[in-house]
Amino acid sequence: MTTNNPADTPANNSATTPVNTPATPAGDAAATPISQETQAALASTPHAPNSPGATHIRSFVHRRGHITQGQLAALERLMGQWSIPYAPRRLDPAAAFGREAPTVLEIGFGMGETTEKIALARPGDNFLGVEVFNAGVGSLLRRIEDSSIPNLRIIQHDAVEVVRDMIAPDSLAGVHIYFPDPWPKKRHHKRRLVQPPFIALLASRIAPGGYIHCATDWEEYAVQMLEVLGNEPLLKNTADGYAPRPDYRPLTKFETRGLRLGHGVWDLIFKRVA
C-alpha cells in the first residue's frame, strides 16, 4: 500500500544507484533493447538543473528495481505521448492537457491502480501524477492506454522539485498523497514526505478552496500528518481529526486485505483557505 516499500531503507539499498536506470526484465534476456531516446528519458536526474534547493532530503531511495517487459515496452512506446519532461519552468496545464480544467496533483502513484480509477471516475478534472520509479510509470502508462484515459499525464521526477519549479502558485484544485513510505525507523523519519516545509510549499500551490488529501496505513505517520497539516496556516481541516474515506478514493486490493486483517487506514482532508 505504501508508495515506497518501507523495507527499502538506506541499509538495504545503495543511495548511489540511479533511480531511473531500468533493470533487465526478469526472464527477458533476449528482449529488444529500448531506444536511445527512452534511455535518455529514464536517465537518472540527481537534481533539477540549476535548482538552488536541490540538496533537500529525498523521500525515496535510489535503486535498480524490477521491471517487467510489458512495463518497459510501455515506457518505450508511450512516454512521449502521456508524459511531461521535468523542466525548471512553470507548466501550462491547458497546453499539457489540451483543455482548461481543474488540475489535481498526485504524488507517488505506485503502480497507478488508484490513479486510474479516480481519473476515470472524474473525467472533468485533469490529473498530473508524479512518480520516480520506472515500474510504476510503465504500469500507469499501460493503464492509460488500456483504459483510454485522456485526462492523465505523468512527470517522472522528484516531487519536491516538480512542485517547486513547475507548479504555479494558487493553481491546483487538489493534491493526493496516498500511502507514502512511512520510513518507520526513527532515524529515517527525516525522509518522510509529509514535512512542514513541503506542506507549506504544496499549500502555496493549491488554489483557495482547493484541497489536500493524504492517506496512510501507518498510525504513527498519521499522527505526524495531522500535526503537520494542522499547523500549516494556509490549510484548514475538513473534519474533527481524521476524515472518512471519500467515495472518490477507491479501496486498493492491499488496503482491502489490510482492513480484513484488522489494520487501520487514516484519511486526512484539508482545504486551502484564502
C-alpha positions as protocol buffer text, in pm:
chain_id: "A"
residue {
  index: 1
  type: MET
  ca { x: 0 y: 0 z: 0 }
}
residue {
  index: 2
  type: THR
  ca { x: 285 y: 235 z: 59 }
}
residue {
  index: 3
  type: THR
  ca { x: 428 y: 422 z: -236 }
}
residue {
  index: 4
  type: ASN
  ca { x: 779 y: 315 z: -147 }
}
residue {
  index: 5
  type: ASN
  ca { x: 836 y: -13 z: 36 }
}
residue {
  index: 6
  type: PRO
  ca { x: 935 y: 54 z: 399 }
}
residue {
  index: 7
  type: ALA
  ca { x: 1196 y: -220 z: 364 }
}
residue {
  index: 8
  type: ASP
  ca { x: 1371 y: -14 z: 101 }
}
residue {
  index: 9
  type: THR
  ca { x: 1575 y: 183 z: 352 }
}
residue {
  index: 10
  type: PRO
  ca { x: 1933 y: 302 z: 306 }
}
residue {
  index: 11
  type: ALA
  ca { x: 2052 y: -6 z: 495 }
}
residue {
  index: 12
  type: ASN
  ca { x: 1920 y: -225 z: 214 }
}
residue {
  index: 13
  type: ASN
  ca { x: 1977 y: -6 z: -93 }
}
residue {
  index: 14
  type: SER
  ca { x: 2267 y: 184 z: -238 }
}
residue {
  index: 15
  type: ALA
  ca { x: 2196 y: 555 z: -242 }
}
residue {
  index: 16
  type: THR
  ca { x: 2423 y: 587 z: -542 }
}
residue {
  index: 17
  type: THR
  ca { x: 2223 y: 354 z: -767 }
}
residue {
  index: 18
  type: PRO
  ca { x: 2048 y: 565 z: -1032 }
}
residue {
  index: 19
  type: VAL
  ca { x: 1678 y: 582 z: -959 }
}
residue {
  index: 20
  type: ASN
  ca { x: 1575 y: 582 z: -1324 }
}
residue {
  index: 21
  type: THR
  ca { x: 1806 y: 318 z: -1467 }
}
residue {
  index: 22
  type: PRO
  ca { x: 1587 y: 30 z: -1589 }
}
residue {
  index: 23
  type: ALA
  ca { x: 1689 y: -318 z: -1483 }
}
residue {
  index: 24
  type: THR
  ca { x: 1674 y: -603 z: -1733 }
}
residue {
  index: 25
  type: PRO
  ca { x: 1327 y: -762 z: -1704 }
}
residue {
  index: 26
  type: ALA
  ca { x: 1341 y: -1099 z: -1533 }
}
residue {
  index: 27
  type: GLY
  ca { x: 1328 y: -1383 z: -1782 }
}
residue {
  index: 28
  type: ASP
  ca { x: 1366 y: -1149 z: -2078 }
}
residue {
  index: 29
  type: ALA
  ca { x: 1736 y: -1172 z: -2152 }
}
residue {
  index: 30
  type: ALA
  ca { x: 1666 y: -1165 z: -2524 }
}
residue {
  index: 31
  type: ALA
  ca { x: 1426 y: -870 z: -2506 }
}
residue {
  index: 32
  type: THR
  ca { x: 1465 y: -598 z: -2766 }
}
residue {
  index: 33
  type: PRO
  ca { x: 1676 y: -311 z: -2625 }
}
residue {
  index: 34
  type: ILE
  ca { x: 1493 y: 14 z: -2565 }
}
residue {
  index: 35
  type: SER
  ca { x: 1576 y: 310 z: -2782 }
}
residue {
  index: 36
  type: GLN
  ca { x: 1836 y: 572 z: -2702 }
}
residue {
  index: 37
  type: GLU
  ca { x: 1555 y: 826 z: -2667 }
}
residue {
  index: 38
  type: THR
  ca { x: 1386 y: 621 z: -2394 }
}
residue {
  index: 39
  type: GLN
  ca { x: 1717 y: 555 z: -2221 }
}
residue {
  index: 40
  type: ALA
  ca { x: 1778 y: 929 z: -2216 }
}
residue {
  index: 41
  type: ALA
  ca { x: 1430 y: 993 z: -2077 }
}
residue {
  index: 42
  type: LEU
  ca { x: 1495 y: 742 z: -1799 }
}
residue {
  index: 43
  type: ALA
  ca { x: 1844 y: 863 z: -1715 }
}
residue {
  index: 44
  type: SER
  ca { x: 1894 y: 947 z: -1350 }
}
residue {
  index: 45
  type: THR
  ca { x: 1843 y: 1310 z: -1256 }
}
residue {
  index: 46
  type: PRO
  ca { x: 2030 y: 1370 z: -928 }
}
residue {
  index: 47
  type: HIS
  ca { x: 1870 y: 1711 z: -903 }
}
residue {
  index: 48
  type: ALA
  ca { x: 1690 y: 1960 z: -1117 }
}
residue {
  index: 49
  type: PRO
  ca { x: 1924 y: 2159 z: -1341 }
}
residue {
  index: 50
  type: ASN
  ca { x: 2022 y: 2489 z: -1185 }
}
residue {
  index: 51
  type: SER
  ca { x: 1785 y: 2434 z: -890 }
}
residue {
  index: 52
  type: PRO
  ca { x: 1917 y: 2613 z: -582 }
}
residue {
  index: 53
  type: GLY
  ca { x: 1738 y: 2385 z: -335 }
}
residue {
  index: 54
  type: ALA
  ca { x: 1842 y: 2052 z: -484 }
}
residue {
  index: 55
  type: THR
  ca { x: 2001 y: 1928 z: -163 }
}
residue {
  index: 56
  type: HIS
  ca { x: 1673 y: 1858 z: 19 }
}
residue {
  index: 57
  type: ILE
  ca { x: 1640 y: 1515 z: 181 }
}
residue {
  index: 58
  type: ARG
  ca { x: 1464 y: 1280 z: -56 }
}
residue {
  index: 59
  type: SER
  ca { x: 1170 y: 1062 z: 46 }
}
residue {
  index: 60
  type: PHE
  ca { x: 1273 y: 784 z: -193 }
}
residue {
  index: 61
  type: VAL
  ca { x: 1577 y: 562 z: -234 }
}
residue {
  index: 62
  type: HIS
  ca { x: 1787 y: 543 z: -549 }
}
residue {
  index: 63
  type: ARG
  ca { x: 1767 y: 181 z: -656 }
}
residue {
  index: 64
  type: ARG
  ca { x: 1762 y: -54 z: -953 }
}
residue {
  index: 65
  type: GLY
  ca { x: 1416 y: -207 z: -933 }
}
residue {
  index: 66
  type: HIS
  ca { x: 1247 y: -496 z: -1108 }
}
residue {
  index: 67
  type: ILE
  ca { x: 1056 y: -402 z: -1420 }
}
residue {
  index: 68
  type: THR
  ca { x: 852 y: -629 z: -1646 }
}
residue {
  index: 69
  type: GLN
  ca { x: 886 y: -643 z: -2020 }
}
residue {
  index: 70
  type: GLY
  ca { x: 535 y: -502 z: -2055 }
}
residue {
  index: 71
  type: GLN
  ca { x: 619 y: -203 z: -1838 }
}
residue {
  index: 72
  type: LEU
  ca { x: 942 y: -147 z: -2027 }
}
residue {
  index: 73
  type: ALA
  ca { x: 755 y: -166 z: -2359 }
}
residue {
  index: 74
  type: ALA
  ca { x: 506 y: 91 z: -2231 }
}
residue {
  index: 75
  type: LEU
  ca { x: 791 y: 325 z: -2137 }
}
residue {
  index: 76
  type: GLU
  ca { x: 931 y: 284 z: -2487 }
}
residue {
  index: 77
  type: ARG
  ca { x: 603 y: 342 z: -2673 }
}
residue {
  index: 78
  type: LEU
  ca { x: 401 y: 576 z: -2454 }
}
residue {
  index: 79
  type: MET
  ca { x: 634 y: 809 z: -2262 }
}
residue {
  index: 80
  type: GLY
  ca { x: 630 y: 1064 z: -2541 }
}
residue {
  index: 81
  type: GLN
  ca { x: 251 y: 1062 z: -2560 }
}
residue {
  index: 82
  type: TRP
  ca { x: 148 y: 1080 z: -2195 }
}
residue {
  index: 83
  type: SER
  ca { x: 449 y: 1207 z: -2001 }
}
residue {
  index: 84
  type: ILE
  ca { x: 575 y: 1561 z: -1945 }
}
residue {
  index: 85
  type: PRO
  ca { x: 952 y: 1604 z: -1909 }
}
residue {
  index: 86
  type: TYR
  ca { x: 1072 y: 1780 z: -1598 }
}
residue {
  index: 87
  type: ALA
  ca { x: 1187 y: 2136 z: -1668 }
}
residue {
  index: 88
  type: PRO
  ca { x: 1274 y: 2417 z: -1425 }
}
residue {
  index: 89
  type: ARG
  ca { x: 993 y: 2640 z: -1553 }
}
residue {
  index: 90
  type: ARG
  ca { x: 621 y: 2676 z: -1496 }
}
residue {
  index: 91
  type: LEU
  ca { x: 393 y: 2417 z: -1654 }
}
residue {
  index: 92
  type: ASP
  ca { x: 99 y: 2534 z: -1865 }
}
residue {
  index: 93
  type: PRO
  ca { x: -173 y: 2279 z: -1775 }
}
residue {
  index: 94
  type: ALA
  ca { x: -404 y: 2389 z: -2056 }
}
residue {
  index: 95
  type: ALA
  ca { x: -132 y: 2319 z: -2311 }
}
residue {
  index: 96
  type: ALA
  ca { x: -25 y: 1995 z: -2142 }
}
residue {
  index: 97
  type: PHE
  ca { x: -379 y: 1852 z: -2129 }
}
residue {
  index: 98
  type: GLY
  ca { x: -523 y: 2024 z: -2434 }
}
residue {
  index: 99
  type: ARG
  ca { x: -804 y: 2184 z: -2234 }
}
residue {
  index: 100
  type: GLU
  ca { x: -887 y: 2410 z: -1942 }
}
residue {
  index: 101
  type: ALA
  ca { x: -995 y: 2204 z: -1640 }
}
residue {
  index: 102
  type: PRO
  ca { x: -923 y: 2178 z: -1266 }
}
residue {
  index: 103
  type: THR
  ca { x: -586 y: 2009 z: -1212 }
}
residue {
  index: 104
  type: VAL
  ca { x: -521 y: 1758 z: -934 }
}
residue {
  index: 105
  type: LEU
  ca { x: -165 y: 1656 z: -847 }
}
residue {
  index: 106
  type: GLU
  ca { x: -100 y: 1301 z: -727 }
}
residue {
  index: 107
  type: ILE
  ca { x: 237 y: 1240 z: -562 }
}
residue {
  index: 108
  type: GLY
  ca { x: 374 y: 886 z: -565 }
}
residue {
  index: 109
  type: PHE
  ca { x: 113 y: 687 z: -756 }
}
residue {
  index: 110
  type: GLY
  ca { x: 283 y: 350 z: -717 }
}
residue {
  index: 111
  type: MET
  ca { x: 153 y: 112 z: -983 }
}
residue {
  index: 112
  type: GLY
  ca { x: -128 y: 351 z: -1073 }
}
residue {
  index: 113
  type: GLU
  ca { x: -430 y: 143 z: -971 }
}
residue {
  index: 114
  type: THR
  ca { x: -593 y: 420 z: -766 }
}
residue {
  index: 115
  type: THR
  ca { x: -489 y: 695 z: -1007 }
}
residue {
  index: 116
  type: GLU
  ca { x: -653 y: 513 z: -1299 }
}
residue {
  index: 117
  type: LYS
  ca { x: -982 y: 465 z: -1113 }
}
residue {
  index: 118
  type: ILE
  ca { x: -1002 y: 824 z: -991 }
}
residue {
  index: 119
  type: ALA
  ca { x: -919 y: 971 z: -1333 }
}
residue {
  index: 120
  type: LEU
  ca { x: -1186 y: 754 z: -1496 }
}
residue {
  index: 121
  type: ALA
  ca { x: -1445 y: 850 z: -1233 }
}
residue {
  index: 122
  type: ARG
  ca { x: -1369 y: 1223 z: -1263 }
}
residue {
  index: 123
  type: PRO
  ca { x: -1340 y: 1297 z: -1637 }
}
residue {
  index: 124
  type: GLY
  ca { x: -1394 y: 1667 z: -1580 }
}
residue {
  index: 125
  type: ASP
  ca { x: -1066 y: 1703 z: -1390 }
}
residue {
  index: 126
  type: ASN
  ca { x: -706 y: 1683 z: -1512 }
}
residue {
  index: 127
  type: PHE
  ca { x: -473 y: 1455 z: -1314 }
}
residue {
  index: 128
  type: LEU
  ca { x: -98 y: 1501 z: -1301 }
}
residue {
  index: 129
  type: GLY
  ca { x: 84 y: 1203 z: -1150 }
}
residue {
  index: 130
  type: VAL
  ca { x: 440 y: 1231 z: -1021 }
}
residue {
  index: 131
  type: GLU
  ca { x: 645 y: 916 z: -963 }
}
residue {
  index: 132
  type: VAL
  ca { x: 1015 y: 830 z: -974 }
}
residue {
  index: 133
  type: PHE
  ca { x: 1020 y: 455 z: -1026 }
}
residue {
  index: 134
  type: ASN
  ca { x: 1022 y: 303 z: -1375 }
}
residue {
  index: 135
  type: ALA
  ca { x: 796 y: 8 z: -1295 }
}
residue {
  index: 136
  type: GLY
  ca { x: 521 y: 235 z: -1163 }
}
residue {
  index: 137
  type: VAL
  ca { x: 547 y: 476 z: -1455 }
}
residue {
  index: 138
  type: GLY
  ca { x: 539 y: 189 z: -1704 }
}
residue {
  index: 139
  type: SER
  ca { x: 242 y: 35 z: -1526 }
}
residue {
  index: 140
  type: LEU
  ca { x: 39 y: 357 z: -1531 }
}
residue {
  index: 141
  type: LEU
  ca { x: 127 y: 419 z: -1896 }
}
residue {
  index: 142
  type: ARG
  ca { x: -23 y: 79 z: -1978 }
}
residue {
  index: 143
  type: ARG
  ca { x: -334 y: 165 z: -1777 }
}
residue {
  index: 144
  type: ILE
  ca { x: -374 y: 494 z: -1962 }
}
residue {
  index: 145
  type: GLU
  ca { x: -364 y: 314 z: -2295 }
}
residue {
  index: 146
  type: ASP
  ca { x: -575 y: 13 z: -2194 }
}
residue {
  index: 147
  type: SER
  ca { x: -848 y: 226 z: -2033 }
}
residue {
  index: 148
  type: SER
  ca { x: -828 y: 518 z: -2280 }
}
residue {
  index: 149
  type: ILE
  ca { x: -773 y: 785 z: -2014 }
}
residue {
  index: 150
  type: PRO
  ca { x: -731 y: 1127 z: -2182 }
}
residue {
  index: 151
  type: ASN
  ca { x: -716 y: 1337 z: -1861 }
}
residue {
  index: 152
  type: LEU
  ca { x: -399 y: 1193 z: -1709 }
}
residue {
  index: 153
  type: ARG
  ca { x: -34 y: 1296 z: -1752 }
}
residue {
  index: 154
  type: ILE
  ca { x: 287 y: 1178 z: -1582 }
}
residue {
  index: 155
  type: ILE
  ca { x: 605 y: 1351 z: -1472 }
}
residue {
  index: 156
  type: GLN
  ca { x: 885 y: 1114 z: -1373 }
}
residue {
  index: 157
  type: HIS
  ca { x: 1089 y: 1322 z: -1133 }
}
residue {
  index: 158
  type: ASP
  ca { x: 1134 y: 1418 z: -768 }
}
residue {
  index: 159
  type: ALA
  ca { x: 801 y: 1561 z: -649 }
}
residue {
  index: 160
  type: VAL
  ca { x: 959 y: 1837 z: -440 }
}
residue {
  index: 161
  type: GLU
  ca { x: 1134 y: 1980 z: -744 }
}
residue {
  index: 162
  type: VAL
  ca { x: 826 y: 1939 z: -965 }
}
residue {
  index: 163
  type: VAL
  ca { x: 609 y: 2130 z: -718 }
}
residue {
  index: 164
  type: ARG
  ca { x: 871 y: 2398 z: -656 }
}
residue {
  index: 165
  type: ASP
  ca { x: 972 y: 2458 z: -1016 }
}
residue {
  index: 166
  type: MET
  ca { x: 677 y: 2360 z: -1237 }
}
residue {
  index: 167
  type: ILE
  ca { x: 355 y: 2427 z: -1044 }
}
residue {
  index: 168
  type: ALA
  ca { x: 235 y: 2787 z: -1031 }
}
residue {
  index: 169
  type: PRO
  ca { x: 109 y: 2934 z: -702 }
}
residue {
  index: 170
  type: ASP
  ca { x: -266 y: 2912 z: -638 }
}
residue {
  index: 171
  type: SER
  ca { x: -318 y: 2683 z: -937 }
}
residue {
  index: 172
  type: LEU
  ca { x: -408 y: 2332 z: -815 }
}
residue {
  index: 173
  type: ALA
  ca { x: -761 y: 2214 z: -745 }
}
residue {
  index: 174
  type: GLY
  ca { x: -628 y: 1935 z: -525 }
}
residue {
  index: 175
  type: VAL
  ca { x: -335 y: 1723 z: -413 }
}
residue {
  index: 176
  type: HIS
  ca { x: -340 y: 1350 z: -340 }
}
residue {
  index: 177
  type: ILE
  ca { x: -71 y: 1180 z: -131 }
}
residue {
  index: 178
  type: TYR
  ca { x: -179 y: 820 z: -78 }
}
residue {
  index: 179
  type: PHE
  ca { x: 21 y: 575 z: 132 }
}
residue {
  index: 180
  type: PRO
  ca { x: 363 y: 741 z: 112 }
}
residue {
  index: 181
  type: ASP
  ca { x: 658 y: 549 z: 250 }
}
residue {
  index: 182
  type: PRO
  ca { x: 626 y: 568 z: 633 }
}
residue {
  index: 183
  type: TRP
  ca { x: 1000 y: 527 z: 692 }
}
residue {
  index: 184
  type: PRO
  ca { x: 922 y: 352 z: 1023 }
}
residue {
  index: 185
  type: LYS
  ca { x: 1267 y: 370 z: 1182 }
}
residue {
  index: 186
  type: LYS
  ca { x: 1305 y: 688 z: 1386 }
}
residue {
  index: 187
  type: ARG
  ca { x: 1641 y: 776 z: 1231 }
}
residue {
  index: 188
  type: HIS
  ca { x: 1472 y: 776 z: 889 }
}
residue {
  index: 189
  type: HIS
  ca { x: 1175 y: 997 z: 982 }
}
residue {
  index: 190
  type: LYS
  ca { x: 1354 y: 1290 z: 820 }
}
residue {
  index: 191
  type: ARG
  ca { x: 1290 y: 1118 z: 485 }
}
residue {
  index: 192
  type: ARG
  ca { x: 914 y: 1124 z: 524 }
}
residue {
  index: 193
  type: LEU
  ca { x: 743 y: 1324 z: 252 }
}
residue {
  index: 194
  type: VAL
  ca { x: 492 y: 1499 z: 475 }
}
residue {
  index: 195
  type: GLN
  ca { x: 712 y: 1757 z: 650 }
}
residue {
  index: 196
  type: PRO
  ca { x: 634 y: 2122 z: 732 }
}
residue {
  index: 197
  type: PRO
  ca { x: 849 y: 2280 z: 455 }
}
residue {
  index: 198
  type: PHE
  ca { x: 699 y: 2064 z: 179 }
}
residue {
  index: 199
  type: ILE
  ca { x: 342 y: 2104 z: 303 }
}
residue {
  index: 200
  type: ALA
  ca { x: 393 y: 2482 z: 314 }
}
residue {
  index: 201
  type: LEU
  ca { x: 514 y: 2466 z: -47 }
}
residue {
  index: 202
  type: LEU
  ca { x: 220 y: 2249 z: -152 }
}
residue {
  index: 203
  type: ALA
  ca { x: -30 y: 2475 z: 25 }
}
residue {
  index: 204
  type: SER
  ca { x: 104 y: 2773 z: -169 }
}
residue {
  index: 205
  type: ARG
  ca { x: 36 y: 2587 z: -497 }
}
residue {
  index: 206
  type: ILE
  ca { x: -323 y: 2495 z: -411 }
}
residue {
  index: 207
  type: ALA
  ca { x: -588 y: 2746 z: -514 }
}
residue {
  index: 208
  type: PRO
  ca { x: -810 y: 2888 z: -238 }
}
residue {
  index: 209
  type: GLY
  ca { x: -1090 y: 2637 z: -188 }
}
residue {
  index: 210
  type: GLY
  ca { x: -877 y: 2350 z: -316 }
}
residue {
  index: 211
  type: TYR
  ca { x: -782 y: 2054 z: -102 }
}
residue {
  index: 212
  type: ILE
  ca { x: -501 y: 1822 z: 2 }
}
residue {
  index: 213
  type: HIS
  ca { x: -590 y: 1461 z: 75 }
}
residue {
  index: 214
  type: CYS
  ca { x: -345 y: 1228 z: 250 }
}
residue {
  index: 215
  type: ALA
  ca { x: -395 y: 864 z: 346 }
}
residue {
  index: 216
  type: THR
  ca { x: -174 y: 623 z: 536 }
}
residue {
  index: 217
  type: ASP
  ca { x: -195 y: 280 z: 695 }
}
residue {
  index: 218
  type: TRP
  ca { x: 79 y: 369 z: 946 }
}
residue {
  index: 219
  type: GLU
  ca { x: -80 y: 516 z: 1260 }
}
residue {
  index: 220
  type: GLU
  ca { x: 227 y: 698 z: 1390 }
}
residue {
  index: 221
  type: TYR
  ca { x: 272 y: 864 z: 1049 }
}
residue {
  index: 222
  type: ALA
  ca { x: -98 y: 959 z: 1053 }
}
residue {
  index: 223
  type: VAL
  ca { x: -40 y: 1141 z: 1381 }
}
residue {
  index: 224
  type: GLN
  ca { x: 252 y: 1329 z: 1226 }
}
residue {
  index: 225
  type: MET
  ca { x: 46 y: 1414 z: 916 }
}
residue {
  index: 226
  type: LEU
  ca { x: -234 y: 1553 z: 1132 }
}
residue {
  index: 227
  type: GLU
  ca { x: 11 y: 1770 z: 1324 }
}
residue {
  index: 228
  type: VAL
  ca { x: 195 y: 1898 z: 1016 }
}
residue {
  index: 229
  type: LEU
  ca { x: -120 y: 1974 z: 817 }
}
residue {
  index: 230
  type: GLY
  ca { x: -290 y: 2125 z: 1121 }
}
residue {
  index: 231
  type: ASN
  ca { x: -2 y: 2364 z: 1181 }
}
residue {
  index: 232
  type: GLU
  ca { x: 3 y: 2498 z: 824 }
}
residue {
  index: 233
  type: PRO
  ca { x: -168 y: 2842 z: 830 }
}
residue {
  index: 234
  type: LEU
  ca { x: -299 y: 2810 z: 472 }
}
residue {
  index: 235
  type: LEU
  ca { x: -484 y: 2484 z: 546 }
}
residue {
  index: 236
  type: LYS
  ca { x: -797 y: 2404 z: 746 }
}
residue {
  index: 237
  type: ASN
  ca { x: -914 y: 2057 z: 845 }
}
residue {
  index: 238
  type: THR
  ca { x: -1245 y: 1949 z: 693 }
}
residue {
  index: 239
  type: ALA
  ca { x: -1305 y: 1706 z: 979 }
}
residue {
  index: 240
  type: ASP
  ca { x: -1258 y: 1687 z: 1353 }
}
residue {
  index: 241
  type: GLY
  ca { x: -932 y: 1494 z: 1327 }
}
residue {
  index: 242
  type: TYR
  ca { x: -928 y: 1219 z: 1066 }
}
residue {
  index: 243
  type: ALA
  ca { x: -1179 y: 1219 z: 781 }
}
residue {
  index: 244
  type: PRO
  ca { x: -1395 y: 936 z: 649 }
}
residue {
  index: 245
  type: ARG
  ca { x: -1261 y: 788 z: 327 }
}
residue {
  index: 246
  type: PRO
  ca { x: -1431 y: 984 z: 46 }
}
residue {
  index: 247
  type: ASP
  ca { x: -1609 y: 794 z: -228 }
}
residue {
  index: 248
  type: TYR
  ca { x: -1362 y: 912 z: -491 }
}
residue {
  index: 249
  type: ARG
  ca { x: -1071 y: 729 z: -326 }
}
residue {
  index: 250
  type: PRO
  ca { x: -1122 y: 361 z: -408 }
}
residue {
  index: 251
  type: LEU
  ca { x: -1002 y: 80 z: -186 }
}
residue {
  index: 252
  type: THR
  ca { x: -693 y: -88 z: -327 }
}
residue {
  index: 253
  type: LYS
  ca { x: -651 y: -465 z: -304 }
}
residue {
  index: 254
  type: PHE
  ca { x: -372 y: -413 z: -48 }
}
residue {
  index: 255
  type: GLU
  ca { x: -589 y: -183 z: 161 }
}
residue {
  index: 256
  type: THR
  ca { x: -881 y: -429 z: 148 }
}
residue {
  index: 257
  type: ARG
  ca { x: -654 y: -709 z: 264 }
}
residue {
  index: 258
  type: GLY
  ca { x: -515 y: -492 z: 544 }
}
residue {
  index: 259
  type: LEU
  ca { x: -861 y: -393 z: 666 }
}
residue {
  index: 260
  type: ARG
  ca { x: -963 y: -757 z: 666 }
}
residue {
  index: 261
  type: LEU
  ca { x: -664 y: -829 z: 892 }
}
residue {
  index: 262
  type: GLY
  ca { x: -768 y: -550 z: 1128 }
}
residue {
  index: 263
  type: HIS
  ca { x: -518 y: -289 z: 1014 }
}
residue {
  index: 264
  type: GLY
  ca { x: -620 y: 76 z: 1026 }
}
residue {
  index: 265
  type: VAL
  ca { x: -624 y: 336 z: 750 }
}
residue {
  index: 266
  type: TRP
  ca { x: -635 y: 709 z: 821 }
}
residue {
  index: 267
  type: ASP
  ca { x: -753 y: 976 z: 574 }
}
residue {
  index: 268
  type: LEU
  ca { x: -684 y: 1346 z: 621 }
}
residue {
  index: 269
  type: ILE
  ca { x: -853 y: 1612 z: 406 }
}
residue {
  index: 270
  type: PHE
  ca { x: -760 y: 1978 z: 448 }
}
residue {
  index: 271
  type: LYS
  ca { x: -887 y: 2277 z: 246 }
}
residue {
  index: 272
  type: ARG
  ca { x: -681 y: 2571 z: 133 }
}
residue {
  index: 273
  type: VAL
  ca { x: -802 y: 2894 z: 290 }
}
residue {
  index: 274
  type: ALA
  ca { x: -785 y: 3232 z: 119 }
}
